[in-house]
Amino acid sequence: MSKFMIPANLAVSDTGFLFMPSTGETFTLNEIGRKIFKLLQLGKSEDEVVTDICGNYDVDAGTCRKDLDDFVGQLKNYSLLNEI
């Protein structure tokens, strides 16, 4: 069960706008991406994120896990997330 840390200087707006002050880069997250990002900010594990998303959206756990893994990989690639 992996846990992640979002760098303290990152925040996401209610509209999904994400700004990285250290580089000036901006990103846009969709509704579910925003929800996942906020859950990770709260220190939720992958399992907790999957449970939350499956409980609130019409998606099965296998698909959710695969999509979460892809999303987490993208966040790591852009240095928006660190595994702890």
PLY file of the C-alpha trace (Angstrom):
ply
format ascii 1.0
element vertex 84
property float x
property float y
property float z
element edge 83
property int vertex1
property int vertex2
end_header
0.00 0.00 0.00
1.77 3.13 -1.24
1.45 6.55 0.33
2.41 9.76 -1.39
3.38 13.29 -0.54
2.31 16.31 -2.56
4.91 19.10 -2.39
3.72 21.78 0.06
3.88 24.59 -2.50
1.31 22.96 -4.79
-2.37 23.68 -4.66
-5.25 22.91 -6.96
-8.17 25.28 -7.45
-11.81 24.23 -7.47
-11.69 24.44 -11.27
-8.71 22.06 -11.51
-5.98 24.63 -12.16
-2.67 23.44 -10.69
0.33 25.77 -10.46
3.91 24.81 -9.65
5.53 28.01 -8.30
9.09 26.66 -8.47
8.96 26.26 -12.27
5.98 28.37 -13.32
4.36 25.32 -14.93
0.59 24.99 -14.92
-1.59 21.92 -15.27
-5.32 21.33 -15.55
-7.04 18.44 -13.80
-10.49 17.09 -14.60
-13.07 16.45 -11.87
-11.79 13.01 -10.88
-8.15 14.09 -11.18
-8.91 16.98 -8.82
-10.60 14.61 -6.36
-7.67 12.17 -6.45
-5.15 14.99 -6.05
-6.99 16.32 -3.00
-7.21 12.82 -1.46
-3.46 12.38 -1.94
-2.89 15.81 -0.37
-4.77 14.53 2.67
-2.30 11.64 2.92
-4.70 8.94 1.70
-3.16 5.68 0.48
-3.84 4.22 -2.97
-6.29 1.75 -1.42
-8.17 4.57 0.32
-8.32 6.56 -2.92
-9.69 3.57 -4.84
-12.33 2.98 -2.16
-13.40 6.63 -2.23
-13.54 6.89 -6.02
-15.41 3.58 -6.44
-17.90 4.71 -3.79
-18.60 8.01 -5.51
-18.32 7.19 -9.21
-19.57 4.38 -11.43
-16.26 2.53 -11.83
-15.04 -0.91 -10.78
-12.01 -1.32 -8.53
-9.79 -2.87 -11.24
-10.35 -0.05 -13.69
-9.97 2.53 -10.94
-6.68 1.01 -9.78
-5.27 0.99 -13.33
-6.34 4.58 -13.97
-4.97 5.66 -10.57
-1.62 4.02 -11.35
-1.48 5.89 -14.68
-2.41 9.19 -13.01
0.12 8.74 -10.20
2.79 7.94 -12.81
2.04 11.18 -14.62
2.15 13.18 -11.38
5.53 11.63 -10.53
6.82 12.32 -14.04
6.09 16.04 -13.58
7.50 16.05 -10.01
4.05 16.78 -8.59
4.09 13.76 -6.28
6.66 11.90 -4.23
6.26 8.36 -2.89
6.91 8.04 0.86
0 1
1 2
2 3
3 4
4 5
5 6
6 7
7 8
8 9
9 10
10 11
11 12
12 13
13 14
14 15
15 16
16 17
17 18
18 19
19 20
20 21
21 22
22 23
23 24
24 25
25 26
26 27
27 28
28 29
29 30
30 31
31 32
32 33
33 34
34 35
35 36
36 37
37 38
38 39
39 40
40 41
41 42
42 43
43 44
44 45
45 46
46 47
47 48
48 49
49 50
50 51
51 52
52 53
53 54
54 55
55 56
56 57
57 58
58 59
59 60
60 61
61 62
62 63
63 64
64 65
65 66
66 67
67 68
68 69
69 70
70 71
71 72
72 73
73 74
74 75
75 76
76 77
77 78
78 79
79 80
80 81
81 82
82 83
